[in-house]
Amino acid sequence: MSLTAARSHPETSVRNNTQLALAVLALVIAVVVVDVLVFKGHFWPRLLANIGIVLVFIAFYLRFLRKA
């Protein structure tokens, strides 16, 4: 979104920032829950699962939340 577009539609910018903040919050919660409940004490599976979770969230963001 260009700077002029953001100035003419400030509610769109706020909505996009809110969606991004919620997506990041959901990502953090998912990583912590998986770490604590599933992979306690297993370093490599934990690392791979965290990388996988982040990649899934990035793909979801690029597909559904990003408005070009």
C-alpha positions as CSV (number, residue, x, y, z in Angstrom):
1,M,0.0,0.0,0.0
2,S,1.4,3.4,-0.9
3,L,1.8,6.2,1.6
4,T,-1.0,8.3,-0.1
5,A,-3.3,5.3,-0.1
6,A,-2.7,4.9,3.6
7,R,-3.4,8.5,4.3
8,S,-6.6,8.5,2.4
9,H,-7.9,5.3,4.1
10,P,-6.5,5.2,7.6
11,E,-9.0,2.6,8.8
12,T,-7.5,0.2,6.2
13,S,-4.0,0.7,7.7
14,V,-5.3,0.2,11.2
15,R,-7.1,-3.0,10.2
16,N,-4.0,-4.4,8.4
17,N,-1.9,-3.6,11.5
18,T,-4.4,-5.3,13.8
19,Q,-4.5,-8.4,11.5
20,L,-0.7,-8.6,11.5
21,A,-0.6,-8.2,15.3
22,L,-3.2,-10.9,15.8
23,A,-1.3,-13.2,13.4
24,V,2.0,-12.7,15.3
25,L,0.3,-13.3,18.6
26,A,-1.3,-16.5,17.3
27,L,2.2,-17.6,16.0
28,V,3.8,-17.0,19.4
29,I,1.0,-18.9,21.2
30,A,1.2,-21.8,18.8
31,V,5.0,-22.1,19.2
32,V,4.9,-21.9,23.0
33,V,2.1,-24.4,23.3
34,V,3.8,-26.9,21.0
35,D,7.1,-26.4,22.8
36,V,5.7,-26.9,26.3
37,L,3.1,-29.6,25.6
38,V,4.8,-31.8,22.9
39,F,8.5,-31.3,22.6
40,K,9.8,-30.7,26.1
41,G,13.4,-31.9,26.3
42,H,13.8,-32.7,22.5
43,F,15.9,-30.1,20.9
44,W,15.9,-31.0,17.2
45,P,12.3,-32.0,16.8
46,R,11.4,-28.9,18.7
47,L,13.5,-26.7,16.4
48,L,12.0,-28.4,13.3
49,A,8.4,-28.0,14.6
50,N,9.0,-24.3,15.3
51,I,10.4,-23.7,11.9
52,G,7.4,-25.5,10.3
53,I,4.9,-23.5,12.4
54,V,6.6,-20.2,11.3
55,L,6.5,-21.3,7.7
56,V,2.8,-22.2,7.9
57,F,2.0,-18.9,9.4
58,I,4.0,-17.0,6.8
59,A,2.2,-18.9,4.0
60,F,-1.2,-18.2,5.6
61,Y,-0.4,-14.5,6.0
62,L,0.8,-14.2,2.4
63,R,-2.2,-16.0,1.1
64,F,-5.1,-14.5,3.1
65,L,-4.1,-11.4,5.1
66,R,-1.7,-9.5,2.8
67,K,-3.5,-7.1,0.5
68,A,-1.3,-6.0,-2.4
